[in-house]
Amino acid sequence: MHWKTVILLIAGTLFCLGSAGYGLVRVILRPRPDDGIDESHWELEDRHPALQRYQRWTQITLTAVIISMLLLFLCICV
């Protein structure tokens, strides 16, 4: 199998999984207004655990999407 085909399969799968994961994170892990985030003082305390989990998974899924887009672009250009 040609190396471009392998990279396209991996990057395409990663793009689909990252996009679906980002959508799920935005729907499922989004902090609700009743989680008590407003009571925490972000200047003085650590971040709220729900907000911290949401931001971490958002960064992970967006990183997966960006890496897969770069790999797809690389396969198209080379």
mmJSON file of the N, C-alpha and C atoms, coordinates in Angstrom:
{"data_MODEL":{"atom_site":{
"group_PDB":["ATOM","ATOM","ATOM","ATOM","ATOM","ATOM","ATOM","ATOM","ATOM","ATOM","ATOM","ATOM","ATOM","ATOM","ATOM","ATOM","ATOM","ATOM","ATOM","ATOM","ATOM","ATOM","ATOM","ATOM","ATOM","ATOM","ATOM","ATOM","ATOM","ATOM","ATOM","ATOM","ATOM","ATOM","ATOM","ATOM","ATOM","ATOM","ATOM","ATOM","ATOM","ATOM","ATOM","ATOM","ATOM","ATOM","ATOM","ATOM","ATOM","ATOM","ATOM","ATOM","ATOM","ATOM","ATOM","ATOM","ATOM","ATOM","ATOM","ATOM","ATOM","ATOM","ATOM","ATOM","ATOM","ATOM","ATOM","ATOM","ATOM","ATOM","ATOM","ATOM","ATOM","ATOM","ATOM","ATOM","ATOM","ATOM","ATOM","ATOM","ATOM","ATOM","ATOM","ATOM","ATOM","ATOM","ATOM","ATOM","ATOM","ATOM","ATOM","ATOM","ATOM","ATOM","ATOM","ATOM","ATOM","ATOM","ATOM","ATOM","ATOM","ATOM","ATOM","ATOM","ATOM","ATOM","ATOM","ATOM","ATOM","ATOM","ATOM","ATOM","ATOM","ATOM","ATOM","ATOM","ATOM","ATOM","ATOM","ATOM","ATOM","ATOM","ATOM","ATOM","ATOM","ATOM","ATOM","ATOM","ATOM","ATOM","ATOM","ATOM","ATOM","ATOM","ATOM","ATOM","ATOM","ATOM","ATOM","ATOM","ATOM","ATOM","ATOM","ATOM","ATOM","ATOM","ATOM","ATOM","ATOM","ATOM","ATOM","ATOM","ATOM","ATOM","ATOM","ATOM","ATOM","ATOM","ATOM","ATOM","ATOM","ATOM","ATOM","ATOM","ATOM","ATOM","ATOM","ATOM","ATOM","ATOM","ATOM","ATOM","ATOM","ATOM","ATOM","ATOM","ATOM","ATOM","ATOM","ATOM","ATOM","ATOM","ATOM","ATOM","ATOM","ATOM","ATOM","ATOM","ATOM","ATOM","ATOM","ATOM","ATOM","ATOM","ATOM","ATOM","ATOM","ATOM","ATOM","ATOM","ATOM","ATOM","ATOM","ATOM","ATOM","ATOM","ATOM","ATOM","ATOM","ATOM","ATOM","ATOM","ATOM","ATOM","ATOM","ATOM","ATOM","ATOM","ATOM","ATOM","ATOM","ATOM","ATOM","ATOM","ATOM","ATOM","ATOM","ATOM","ATOM","ATOM","ATOM","ATOM","ATOM","ATOM"],
"id":[1,2,3,4,5,6,7,8,9,10,11,12,13,14,15,16,17,18,19,20,21,22,23,24,25,26,27,28,29,30,31,32,33,34,35,36,37,38,39,40,41,42,43,44,45,46,47,48,49,50,51,52,53,54,55,56,57,58,59,60,61,62,63,64,65,66,67,68,69,70,71,72,73,74,75,76,77,78,79,80,81,82,83,84,85,86,87,88,89,90,91,92,93,94,95,96,97,98,99,100,101,102,103,104,105,106,107,108,109,110,111,112,113,114,115,116,117,118,119,120,121,122,123,124,125,126,127,128,129,130,131,132,133,134,135,136,137,138,139,140,141,142,143,144,145,146,147,148,149,150,151,152,153,154,155,156,157,158,159,160,161,162,163,164,165,166,167,168,169,170,171,172,173,174,175,176,177,178,179,180,181,182,183,184,185,186,187,188,189,190,191,192,193,194,195,196,197,198,199,200,201,202,203,204,205,206,207,208,209,210,211,212,213,214,215,216,217,218,219,220,221,222,223,224,225,226,227,228,229,230,231,232,233,234],
"type_symbol":["N","C","C","N","C","C","N","C","C","N","C","C","N","C","C","N","C","C","N","C","C","N","C","C","N","C","C","N","C","C","N","C","C","N","C","C","N","C","C","N","C","C","N","C","C","N","C","C","N","C","C","N","C","C","N","C","C","N","C","C","N","C","C","N","C","C","N","C","C","N","C","C","N","C","C","N","C","C","N","C","C","N","C","C","N","C","C","N","C","C","N","C","C","N","C","C","N","C","C","N","C","C","N","C","C","N","C","C","N","C","C","N","C","C","N","C","C","N","C","C","N","C","C","N","C","C","N","C","C","N","C","C","N","C","C","N","C","C","N","C","C","N","C","C","N","C","C","N","C","C","N","C","C","N","C","C","N","C","C","N","C","C","N","C","C","N","C","C","N","C","C","N","C","C","N","C","C","N","C","C","N","C","C","N","C","C","N","C","C","N","C","C","N","C","C","N","C","C","N","C","C","N","C","C","N","C","C","N","C","C","N","C","C","N","C","C","N","C","C","N","C","C","N","C","C","N","C","C","N","C","C","N","C","C"],
"label_atom_id":["N","CA","C","N","CA","C","N","CA","C","N","CA","C","N","CA","C","N","CA","C","N","CA","C","N","CA","C","N","CA","C","N","CA","C","N","CA","C","N","CA","C","N","CA","C","N","CA","C","N","CA","C","N","CA","C","N","CA","C","N","CA","C","N","CA","C","N","CA","C","N","CA","C","N","CA","C","N","CA","C","N","CA","C","N","CA","C","N","CA","C","N","CA","C","N","CA","C","N","CA","C","N","CA","C","N","CA","C","N","CA","C","N","CA","C","N","CA","C","N","CA","C","N","CA","C","N","CA","C","N","CA","C","N","CA","C","N","CA","C","N","CA","C","N","CA","C","N","CA","C","N","CA","C","N","CA","C","N","CA","C","N","CA","C","N","CA","C","N","CA","C","N","CA","C","N","CA","C","N","CA","C","N","CA","C","N","CA","C","N","CA","C","N","CA","C","N","CA","C","N","CA","C","N","CA","C","N","CA","C","N","CA","C","N","CA","C","N","CA","C","N","CA","C","N","CA","C","N","CA","C","N","CA","C","N","CA","C","N","CA","C","N","CA","C","N","CA","C","N","CA","C","N","CA","C","N","CA","C","N","CA","C","N","CA","C","N","CA","C","N","CA","C"],
"label_alt_id":[null,null,null,null,null,null,null,null,null,null,null,null,null,null,null,null,null,null,null,null,null,null,null,null,null,null,null,null,null,null,null,null,null,null,null,null,null,null,null,null,null,null,null,null,null,null,null,null,null,null,null,null,null,null,null,null,null,null,null,null,null,null,null,null,null,null,null,null,null,null,null,null,null,null,null,null,null,null,null,null,null,null,null,null,null,null,null,null,null,null,null,null,null,null,null,null,null,null,null,null,null,null,null,null,null,null,null,null,null,null,null,null,null,null,null,null,null,null,null,null,null,null,null,null,null,null,null,null,null,null,null,null,null,null,null,null,null,null,null,null,null,null,null,null,null,null,null,null,null,null,null,null,null,null,null,null,null,null,null,null,null,null,null,null,null,null,null,null,null,null,null,null,null,null,null,null,null,null,null,null,null,null,null,null,null,null,null,null,null,null,null,null,null,null,null,null,null,null,null,null,null,null,null,null,null,null,null,null,null,null,null,null,null,null,null,null,null,null,null,null,null,null,null,null,null,null,null,null,null,null,null,null,null,null],
"label_comp_id":["MET","MET","MET","HIS","HIS","HIS","TRP","TRP","TRP","LYS","LYS","LYS","THR","THR","THR","VAL","VAL","VAL","ILE","ILE","ILE","LEU","LEU","LEU","LEU","LEU","LEU","ILE","ILE","ILE","ALA","ALA","ALA","GLY","GLY","GLY","THR","THR","THR","LEU","LEU","LEU","PHE","PHE","PHE","CYS","CYS","CYS","LEU","LEU","LEU","GLY","GLY","GLY","SER","SER","SER","ALA","ALA","ALA","GLY","GLY","GLY","TYR","TYR","TYR","GLY","GLY","GLY","LEU","LEU","LEU","VAL","VAL","VAL","ARG","ARG","ARG","VAL","VAL","VAL","ILE","ILE","ILE","LEU","LEU","LEU","ARG","ARG","ARG","PRO","PRO","PRO","ARG","ARG","ARG","PRO","PRO","PRO","ASP","ASP","ASP","ASP","ASP","ASP","GLY","GLY","GLY","ILE","ILE","ILE","ASP","ASP","ASP","GLU","GLU","GLU","SER","SER","SER","HIS","HIS","HIS","TRP","TRP","TRP","GLU","GLU","GLU","LEU","LEU","LEU","GLU","GLU","GLU","ASP","ASP","ASP","ARG","ARG","ARG","HIS","HIS","HIS","PRO","PRO","PRO","ALA","ALA","ALA","LEU","LEU","LEU","GLN","GLN","GLN","ARG","ARG","ARG","TYR","TYR","TYR","GLN","GLN","GLN","ARG","ARG","ARG","TRP","TRP","TRP","THR","THR","THR","GLN","GLN","GLN","ILE","ILE","ILE","THR","THR","THR","LEU","LEU","LEU","THR","THR","THR","ALA","ALA","ALA","VAL","VAL","VAL","ILE","ILE","ILE","ILE","ILE","ILE","SER","SER","SER","MET","MET","MET","LEU","LEU","LEU","LEU","LEU","LEU","LEU","LEU","LEU","PHE","PHE","PHE","LEU","LEU","LEU","CYS","CYS","CYS","ILE","ILE","ILE","CYS","CYS","CYS","VAL","VAL","VAL"],
"label_asym_id":["A","A","A","A","A","A","A","A","A","A","A","A","A","A","A","A","A","A","A","A","A","A","A","A","A","A","A","A","A","A","A","A","A","A","A","A","A","A","A","A","A","A","A","A","A","A","A","A","A","A","A","A","A","A","A","A","A","A","A","A","A","A","A","A","A","A","A","A","A","A","A","A","A","A","A","A","A","A","A","A","A","A","A","A","A","A","A","A","A","A","A","A","A","A","A","A","A","A","A","A","A","A","A","A","A","A","A","A","A","A","A","A","A","A","A","A","A","A","A","A","A","A","A","A","A","A","A","A","A","A","A","A","A","A","A","A","A","A","A","A","A","A","A","A","A","A","A","A","A","A","A","A","A","A","A","A","A","A","A","A","A","A","A","A","A","A","A","A","A","A","A","A","A","A","A","A","A","A","A","A","A","A","A","A","A","A","A","A","A","A","A","A","A","A","A","A","A","A","A","A","A","A","A","A","A","A","A","A","A","A","A","A","A","A","A","A","A","A","A","A","A","A","A","A","A","A","A","A","A","A","A","A","A","A"],
"label_entity_id":["1","1","1","1","1","1","1","1","1","1","1","1","1","1","1","1","1","1","1","1","1","1","1","1","1","1","1","1","1","1","1","1","1","1","1","1","1","1","1","1","1","1","1","1","1","1","1","1","1","1","1","1","1","1","1","1","1","1","1","1","1","1","1","1","1","1","1","1","1","1","1","1","1","1","1","1","1","1","1","1","1","1","1","1","1","1","1","1","1","1","1","1","1","1","1","1","1","1","1","1","1","1","1","1","1","1","1","1","1","1","1","1","1","1","1","1","1","1","1","1","1","1","1","1","1","1","1","1","1","1","1","1","1","1","1","1","1","1","1","1","1","1","1","1","1","1","1","1","1","1","1","1","1","1","1","1","1","1","1","1","1","1","1","1","1","1","1","1","1","1","1","1","1","1","1","1","1","1","1","1","1","1","1","1","1","1","1","1","1","1","1","1","1","1","1","1","1","1","1","1","1","1","1","1","1","1","1","1","1","1","1","1","1","1","1","1","1","1","1","1","1","1","1","1","1","1","1","1","1","1","1","1","1","1"],
"label_seq_id":[1,1,1,2,2,2,3,3,3,4,4,4,5,5,5,6,6,6,7,7,7,8,8,8,9,9,9,10,10,10,11,11,11,12,12,12,13,13,13,14,14,14,15,15,15,16,16,16,17,17,17,18,18,18,19,19,19,20,20,20,21,21,21,22,22,22,23,23,23,24,24,24,25,25,25,26,26,26,27,27,27,28,28,28,29,29,29,30,30,30,31,31,31,32,32,32,33,33,33,34,34,34,35,35,35,36,36,36,37,37,37,38,38,38,39,39,39,40,40,40,41,41,41,42,42,42,43,43,43,44,44,44,45,45,45,46,46,46,47,47,47,48,48,48,49,49,49,50,50,50,51,51,51,52,52,52,53,53,53,54,54,54,55,55,55,56,56,56,57,57,57,58,58,58,59,59,59,60,60,60,61,61,61,62,62,62,63,63,63,64,64,64,65,65,65,66,66,66,67,67,67,68,68,68,69,69,69,70,70,70,71,71,71,72,72,72,73,73,73,74,74,74,75,75,75,76,76,76,77,77,77,78,78,78],
"pdbx_PDB_ins_code":[null,null,null,null,null,null,null,null,null,null,null,null,null,null,null,null,null,null,null,null,null,null,null,null,null,null,null,null,null,null,null,null,null,null,null,null,null,null,null,null,null,null,null,null,null,null,null,null,null,null,null,null,null,null,null,null,null,null,null,null,null,null,null,null,null,null,null,null,null,null,null,null,null,null,null,null,null,null,null,null,null,null,null,null,null,null,null,null,null,null,null,null,null,null,null,null,null,null,null,null,null,null,null,null,null,null,null,null,null,null,null,null,null,null,null,null,null,null,null,null,null,null,null,null,null,null,null,null,null,null,null,null,null,null,null,null,null,null,null,null,null,null,null,null,null,null,null,null,null,null,null,null,null,null,null,null,null,null,null,null,null,null,null,null,null,null,null,null,null,null,null,null,null,null,null,null,null,null,null,null,null,null,null,null,null,null,null,null,null,null,null,null,null,null,null,null,null,null,null,null,null,null,null,null,null,null,null,null,null,null,null,null,null,null,null,null,null,null,null,null,null,null,null,null,null,null,null,null,null,null,null,null,null,null],
"Cartn_x":[0.843,0.0,0.891,0.506,1.274,1.189,2.256,2.305,1.248,0.886,-0.155,-1.509,-1.758,-3.023,-3.131,-2.058,-2.055,-2.273,-1.576,-1.725,-3.124,-3.668,-5.03,-6.052,-5.89,-6.811,-6.715,-5.499,-5.305,-5.816,-5.452,-5.856,-7.367,-7.958,-9.407,-10.162,-9.705,-10.328,-10.145,-8.948,-8.68,-9.53,-9.718,-10.552,-12.006,-12.516,-13.903,-14.081,-13.154,-13.248,-13.082,-12.138,-11.932,-13.119,-13.707,-14.877,-16.073,-16.313,-17.415,-17.156,-15.905,-15.556,-15.74,-15.39,-15.57,-17.053,-17.865,-19.3,-19.856,-19.415,-19.872,-19.397,-18.173,-17.653,-18.471,-18.788,-19.56,-20.966,-21.532,-22.891,-22.899,-22.043,-22.126,-21.338,-20.109,-19.257,-19.375,-20.177,-20.314,-20.826,-20.15,-20.593,-21.984,-22.823,-24.182,-24.176,-25.161,-25.219,-25.373,-25.945,-26.149,-24.962,-23.814,-22.635,-21.873,-22.203,-21.536,-20.237,-20.11,-18.882,-18.795,-19.936,-19.926,-19.439,-19.578,-19.142,-17.631,-16.938,-15.486,-14.781,-13.803,-13.022,-11.772,-11.739,-10.659,-9.333,-9.356,-8.094,-7.4,-8.169,-7.621,-7.572,-8.458,-8.578,-8.205,-8.099,-7.949,-9.25,-9.134,-10.33,-11.312,-12.559,-13.619,-13.368,-13.538,-13.227,-14.027,-15.284,-16.093,-15.585,-15.236,-14.707,-13.334,-12.521,-11.192,-11.271,-12.174,-12.356,-12.859,-13.802,-14.35,-13.264,-12.445,-11.387,-10.312,-9.964,-8.954,-9.421,-10.658,-11.162,-11.41,-11.768,-11.907,-10.557,-9.504,-8.169,-7.696,-7.979,-7.555,-8.236,-9.55,-10.263,-9.891,-9.713,-9.305,-7.891,-7.01,-5.661,-5.696,-6.546,-6.685,-7.198,-8.153,-8.69,-7.628,-6.873,-5.851,-4.735,-4.286,-3.232,-3.71,-4.952,-5.465,-5.62,-6.018,-6.116,-4.748,-3.734,-2.381,-1.88,-2.177,-1.78,-2.508,-3.777,-4.528,-3.969,-3.641,-3.046,-1.687,-0.913,0.396,0.248,-0.724,-0.932,-1.389,-2.155,-2.631,-1.495,-0.646,0.401,1.612,1.93,3.144,2.848],
"Cartn_y":[-1.173,0.0,1.239,2.206,3.439,4.245,4.988,5.716,6.815,7.401,8.427,7.842,6.639,5.985,5.708,5.257,4.967,6.25,7.314,8.586,9.15,9.029,9.504,8.734,7.432,6.642,7.013,7.164,7.519,8.93,9.881,11.272,11.446,10.747,10.835,10.287,9.158,8.569,9.473,10.015,10.928,12.184,12.687,13.877,13.595,12.46,12.105,11.901,11.189,10.953,12.248,13.09,14.356,15.29,15.347,16.205,15.714,14.41,13.851,14.023,13.826,14.006,15.442,16.39,17.803,18.125,17.589,17.811,17.216,16.006,15.38,16.142,16.635,17.411,18.687,19.344,20.586,20.341,19.174,18.889,18.275,17.29,16.517,17.144,17.586,18.056,19.546,20.267,21.703,21.93,22.794,23.058,23.71,23.225,23.748,24.957,25.821,26.991,26.621,25.457,25.065,24.299,24.277,23.567,24.355,25.599,26.404,27.024,27.232,27.829,29.306,29.968,31.398,31.681,30.722,30.939,30.819,30.205,30.05,31.3,31.743,32.923,32.457,32.642,32.09,32.798,33.989,34.663,34.053,33.542,33.086,31.57,30.87,29.429,28.712,27.399,26.581,26.636,26.273,26.266,25.201,25.447,24.499,23.189,22.028,20.746,20.494,20.887,20.671,21.529,22.769,23.658,23.201,22.724,22.233,20.997,20.063,18.863,19.245,20.179,20.638,21.266,22.126,22.787,21.808,20.837,19.854,19.009,18.497,17.661,18.473,19.734,20.593,20.76,20.988,21.135,19.836,18.698,17.413,17.164,17.376,17.098,18.09,19.357,20.332,20.056,19.606,19.239,18.068,17.074,15.933,16.376,17.285,17.782,18.559,19.4,20.213,19.33,18.344,17.449,16.659,16.177,15.425,16.314,17.559,18.479,18.747,18.889,19.095,17.866,16.678,15.456,15.328,15.66,15.615,16.629,17.81,18.831,18.372,17.726,17.214,16.174,15.303,14.265,14.866,15.921,16.55,17.288,17.952,18.784,17.993,16.894,16.151,15.123],
"Cartn_z":[0.0,0.0,0.0,-0.752,-0.875,0.418,0.754,2.017,2.081,0.935,0.95,1.327,0.863,1.186,2.681,3.263,4.707,5.503,5.132,5.854,5.658,4.454,4.216,5.053,5.147,5.968,7.451,7.932,9.343,9.613,8.76,8.976,8.811,7.861,7.688,8.877,9.382,10.566,11.782,11.945,13.06,12.956,11.742,11.551,11.933,11.487,11.823,13.324,13.938,15.38,16.18,15.76,16.459,16.333,15.148,14.943,15.75,15.717,16.501,17.997,18.406,19.813,20.264,19.409,19.751,19.917,19.03,19.163,20.446,20.774,22.022,23.254,23.214,24.347,24.524,23.407,23.497,24.047,23.772,24.225,25.629,25.867,27.103,28.256,27.998,29.092,29.389,28.629,28.876,30.295,31.042,32.417,32.421,33.273,33.4,34.332,34.2,35.1,36.574,36.868,38.262,38.847,38.15,38.657,39.715,39.91,40.916,40.439,39.148,38.618,38.989,39.087,39.4,40.816,41.718,43.098,43.273,42.32,42.47,41.948,42.678,42.296,41.576,40.266,39.467,39.699,40.256,40.549,41.765,42.709,43.979,44.115,43.427,43.601,42.308,42.423,41.221,40.429,39.165,38.334,38.794,38.502,38.838,38.089,38.742,38.086,36.81,36.775,35.576,34.418,34.711,33.681,33.215,34.137,33.796,32.904,33.202,32.376,30.982,30.922,29.648,28.776,29.355,28.587,28.142,28.971,28.596,27.418,27.467,26.375,25.108,25.256,24.08,23.395,24.163,23.586,22.936,23.562,22.996,21.659,21.59,20.349,19.257,19.597,18.588,18.087,18.948,18.527,17.565,17.837,16.928,15.566,15.544,14.278,13.512,14.189,13.517,12.962,13.741,13.258,12.052,12.098,10.956,9.729,9.913,8.768,8.158,9.001,8.484,7.724,8.228,7.528,6.188,6.149,4.89,3.899,4.367,3.505,2.987,3.832,3.431,2.315,2.459,1.421,0.105,0.173,-1.066,-1.771,-1.007,-1.6,-2.092,-1.439,-1.796,-2.852],
"occupancy":[1.0,1.0,1.0,1.0,1.0,1.0,1.0,1.0,1.0,1.0,1.0,1.0,1.0,1.0,1.0,1.0,1.0,1.0,1.0,1.0,1.0,1.0,1.0,1.0,1.0,1.0,1.0,1.0,1.0,1.0,1.0,1.0,1.0,1.0,1.0,1.0,1.0,1.0,1.0,1.0,1.0,1.0,1.0,1.0,1.0,1.0,1.0,1.0,1.0,1.0,1.0,1.0,1.0,1.0,1.0,1.0,1.0,1.0,1.0,1.0,1.0,1.0,1.0,1.0,1.0,1.0,1.0,1.0,1.0,1.0,1.0,1.0,1.0,1.0,1.0,1.0,1.0,1.0,1.0,1.0,1.0,1.0,1.0,1.0,1.0,1.0,1.0,1.0,1.0,1.0,1.0,1.0,1.0,1.0,1.0,1.0,1.0,1.0,1.0,1.0,1.0,1.0,1.0,1.0,1.0,1.0,1.0,1.0,1.0,1.0,1.0,1.0,1.0,1.0,1.0,1.0,1.0,1.0,1.0,1.0,1.0,1.0,1.0,1.0,1.0,1.0,1.0,1.0,1.0,1.0,1.0,1.0,1.0,1.0,1.0,1.0,1.0,1.0,1.0,1.0,1.0,1.0,1.0,1.0,1.0,1.0,1.0,1.0,1.0,1.0,1.0,1.0,1.0,1.0,1.0,1.0,1.0,1.0,1.0,1.0,1.0,1.0,1.0,1.0,1.0,1.0,1.0,1.0,1.0,1.0,1.0,1.0,1.0,1.0,1.0,1.0,1.0,1.0,1.0,1.0,1.0,1.0,1.0,1.0,1.0,1.0,1.0,1.0,1.0,1.0,1.0,1.0,1.0,1.0,1.0,1.0,1.0,1.0,1.0,1.0,1.0,1.0,1.0,1.0,1.0,1.0,1.0,1.0,1.0,1.0,1.0,1.0,1.0,1.0,1.0,1.0,1.0,1.0,1.0,1.0,1.0,1.0,1.0,1.0,1.0,1.0,1.0,1.0,1.0,1.0,1.0,1.0,1.0,1.0],
"B_iso_or_equiv":[0.0,0.0,0.0,0.0,0.0,0.0,0.0,0.0,0.0,0.0,0.0,0.0,0.0,0.0,0.0,0.0,0.0,0.0,0.0,0.0,0.0,0.0,0.0,0.0,0.0,0.0,0.0,0.0,0.0,0.0,0.0,0.0,0.0,0.0,0.0,0.0,0.0,0.0,0.0,0.0,0.0,0.0,0.0,0.0,0.0,0.0,0.0,0.0,0.0,0.0,0.0,0.0,0.0,0.0,0.0,0.0,0.0,0.0,0.0,0.0,0.0,0.0,0.0,0.0,0.0,0.0,0.0,0.0,0.0,0.0,0.0,0.0,0.0,0.0,0.0,0.0,0.0,0.0,0.0,0.0,0.0,0.0,0.0,0.0,0.0,0.0,0.0,0.0,0.0,0.0,0.0,0.0,0.0,0.0,0.0,0.0,0.0,0.0,0.0,0.0,0.0,0.0,0.0,0.0,0.0,0.0,0.0,0.0,0.0,0.0,0.0,0.0,0.0,0.0,0.0,0.0,0.0,0.0,0.0,0.0,0.0,0.0,0.0,0.0,0.0,0.0,0.0,0.0,0.0,0.0,0.0,0.0,0.0,0.0,0.0,0.0,0.0,0.0,0.0,0.0,0.0,0.0,0.0,0.0,0.0,0.0,0.0,0.0,0.0,0.0,0.0,0.0,0.0,0.0,0.0,0.0,0.0,0.0,0.0,0.0,0.0,0.0,0.0,0.0,0.0,0.0,0.0,0.0,0.0,0.0,0.0,0.0,0.0,0.0,0.0,0.0,0.0,0.0,0.0,0.0,0.0,0.0,0.0,0.0,0.0,0.0,0.0,0.0,0.0,0.0,0.0,0.0,0.0,0.0,0.0,0.0,0.0,0.0,0.0,0.0,0.0,0.0,0.0,0.0,0.0,0.0,0.0,0.0,0.0,0.0,0.0,0.0,0.0,0.0,0.0,0.0,0.0,0.0,0.0,0.0,0.0,0.0,0.0,0.0,0.0,0.0,0.0,0.0,0.0,0.0,0.0,0.0,0.0,0.0],
"pdbx_formal_charge":[null,null,null,null,null,null,null,null,null,null,null,null,null,null,null,null,null,null,null,null,null,null,null,null,null,null,null,null,null,null,null,null,null,null,null,null,null,null,null,null,null,null,null,null,null,null,null,null,null,null,null,null,null,null,null,null,null,null,null,null,null,null,null,null,null,null,null,null,null,null,null,null,null,null,null,null,null,null,null,null,null,null,null,null,null,null,null,null,null,null,null,null,null,null,null,null,null,null,null,null,null,null,null,null,null,null,null,null,null,null,null,null,null,null,null,null,null,null,null,null,null,null,null,null,null,null,null,null,null,null,null,null,null,null,null,null,null,null,null,null,null,null,null,null,null,null,null,null,null,null,null,null,null,null,null,null,null,null,null,null,null,null,null,null,null,null,null,null,null,null,null,null,null,null,null,null,null,null,null,null,null,null,null,null,null,null,null,null,null,null,null,null,null,null,null,null,null,null,null,null,null,null,null,null,null,null,null,null,null,null,null,null,null,null,null,null,null,null,null,null,null,null,null,null,null,null,null,null,null,null,null,null,null,null],
"auth_seq_id":[1,1,1,2,2,2,3,3,3,4,4,4,5,5,5,6,6,6,7,7,7,8,8,8,9,9,9,10,10,10,11,11,11,12,12,12,13,13,13,14,14,14,15,15,15,16,16,16,17,17,17,18,18,18,19,19,19,20,20,20,21,21,21,22,22,22,23,23,23,24,24,24,25,25,25,26,26,26,27,27,27,28,28,28,29,29,29,30,30,30,31,31,31,32,32,32,33,33,33,34,34,34,35,35,35,36,36,36,37,37,37,38,38,38,39,39,39,40,40,40,41,41,41,42,42,42,43,43,43,44,44,44,45,45,45,46,46,46,47,47,47,48,48,48,49,49,49,50,50,50,51,51,51,52,52,52,53,53,53,54,54,54,55,55,55,56,56,56,57,57,57,58,58,58,59,59,59,60,60,60,61,61,61,62,62,62,63,63,63,64,64,64,65,65,65,66,66,66,67,67,67,68,68,68,69,69,69,70,70,70,71,71,71,72,72,72,73,73,73,74,74,74,75,75,75,76,76,76,77,77,77,78,78,78],
"auth_comp_id":["MET","MET","MET","HIS","HIS","HIS","TRP","TRP","TRP","LYS","LYS","LYS","THR","THR","THR","VAL","VAL","VAL","ILE","ILE","ILE","LEU","LEU","LEU","LEU","LEU","LEU","ILE","ILE","ILE","ALA","ALA","ALA","GLY","GLY","GLY","THR","THR","THR","LEU","LEU","LEU","PHE","PHE","PHE","CYS","CYS","CYS","LEU","LEU","LEU","GLY","GLY","GLY","SER","SER","SER","ALA","ALA","ALA","GLY","GLY","GLY","TYR","TYR","TYR","GLY","GLY","GLY","LEU","LEU","LEU","VAL","VAL","VAL","ARG","ARG","ARG","VAL","VAL","VAL","ILE","ILE","ILE","LEU","LEU","LEU","ARG","ARG","ARG","PRO","PRO","PRO","ARG","ARG","ARG","PRO","PRO","PRO","ASP","ASP","ASP","ASP","ASP","ASP","GLY","GLY","GLY","ILE","ILE","ILE","ASP","ASP","ASP","GLU","GLU","GLU","SER","SER","SER","HIS","HIS","HIS","TRP","TRP","TRP","GLU","GLU","GLU","LEU","LEU","LEU","GLU","GLU","GLU","ASP","ASP","ASP","ARG","ARG","ARG","HIS","HIS","HIS","PRO","PRO","PRO","ALA","ALA","ALA","LEU","LEU","LEU","GLN","GLN","GLN","ARG","ARG","ARG","TYR","TYR","TYR","GLN","GLN","GLN","ARG","ARG","ARG","TRP","TRP","TRP","THR","THR","THR","GLN","GLN","GLN","ILE","ILE","ILE","THR","THR","THR","LEU","LEU","LEU","THR","THR","THR","ALA","ALA","ALA","VAL","VAL","VAL","ILE","ILE","ILE","ILE","ILE","ILE","SER","SER","SER","MET","MET","MET","LEU","LEU","LEU","LEU","LEU","LEU","LEU","LEU","LEU","PHE","PHE","PHE","LEU","LEU","LEU","CYS","CYS","CYS","ILE","ILE","ILE","CYS","CYS","CYS","VAL","VAL","VAL"],
"auth_asym_id":["A","A","A","A","A","A","A","A","A","A","A","A","A","A","A","A","A","A","A","A","A","A","A","A","A","A","A","A","A","A","A","A","A","A","A","A","A","A","A","A","A","A","A","A","A","A","A","A","A","A","A","A","A","A","A","A","A","A","A","A","A","A","A","A","A","A","A","A","A","A","A","A","A","A","A","A","A","A","A","A","A","A","A","A","A","A","A","A","A","A","A","A","A","A","A","A","A","A","A","A","A","A","A","A","A","A","A","A","A","A","A","A","A","A","A","A","A","A","A","A","A","A","A","A","A","A","A","A","A","A","A","A","A","A","A","A","A","A","A","A","A","A","A","A","A","A","A","A","A","A","A","A","A","A","A","A","A","A","A","A","A","A","A","A","A","A","A","A","A","A","A","A","A","A","A","A","A","A","A","A","A","A","A","A","A","A","A","A","A","A","A","A","A","A","A","A","A","A","A","A","A","A","A","A","A","A","A","A","A","A","A","A","A","A","A","A","A","A","A","A","A","A","A","A","A","A","A","A","A","A","A","A","A","A"],
"auth_atom_id":["N","CA","C","N","CA","C","N","CA","C","N","CA","C","N","CA","C","N","CA","C","N","CA","C","N","CA","C","N","CA","C","N","CA","C","N","CA","C","N","CA","C","N","CA","C","N","CA","C","N","CA","C","N","CA","C","N","CA","C","N","CA","C","N","CA","C","N","CA","C","N","CA","C","N","CA","C","N","CA","C","N","CA","C","N","CA","C","N","CA","C","N","CA","C","N","CA","C","N","CA","C","N","CA","C","N","CA","C","N","CA","C","N","CA","C","N","CA","C","N","CA","C","N","CA","C","N","CA","C","N","CA","C","N","CA","C","N","CA","C","N","CA","C","N","CA","C","N","CA","C","N","CA","C","N","CA","C","N","CA","C","N","CA","C","N","CA","C","N","CA","C","N","CA","C","N","CA","C","N","CA","C","N","CA","C","N","CA","C","N","CA","C","N","CA","C","N","CA","C","N","CA","C","N","CA","C","N","CA","C","N","CA","C","N","CA","C","N","CA","C","N","CA","C","N","CA","C","N","CA","C","N","CA","C","N","CA","C","N","CA","C","N","CA","C","N","CA","C","N","CA","C","N","CA","C","N","CA","C","N","CA","C","N","CA","C","N","CA","C","N","CA","C"],
"pdbx_PDB_model_num":[1,1,1,1,1,1,1,1,1,1,1,1,1,1,1,1,1,1,1,1,1,1,1,1,1,1,1,1,1,1,1,1,1,1,1,1,1,1,1,1,1,1,1,1,1,1,1,1,1,1,1,1,1,1,1,1,1,1,1,1,1,1,1,1,1,1,1,1,1,1,1,1,1,1,1,1,1,1,1,1,1,1,1,1,1,1,1,1,1,1,1,1,1,1,1,1,1,1,1,1,1,1,1,1,1,1,1,1,1,1,1,1,1,1,1,1,1,1,1,1,1,1,1,1,1,1,1,1,1,1,1,1,1,1,1,1,1,1,1,1,1,1,1,1,1,1,1,1,1,1,1,1,1,1,1,1,1,1,1,1,1,1,1,1,1,1,1,1,1,1,1,1,1,1,1,1,1,1,1,1,1,1,1,1,1,1,1,1,1,1,1,1,1,1,1,1,1,1,1,1,1,1,1,1,1,1,1,1,1,1,1,1,1,1,1,1,1,1,1,1,1,1,1,1,1,1,1,1,1,1,1,1,1,1]
}}}
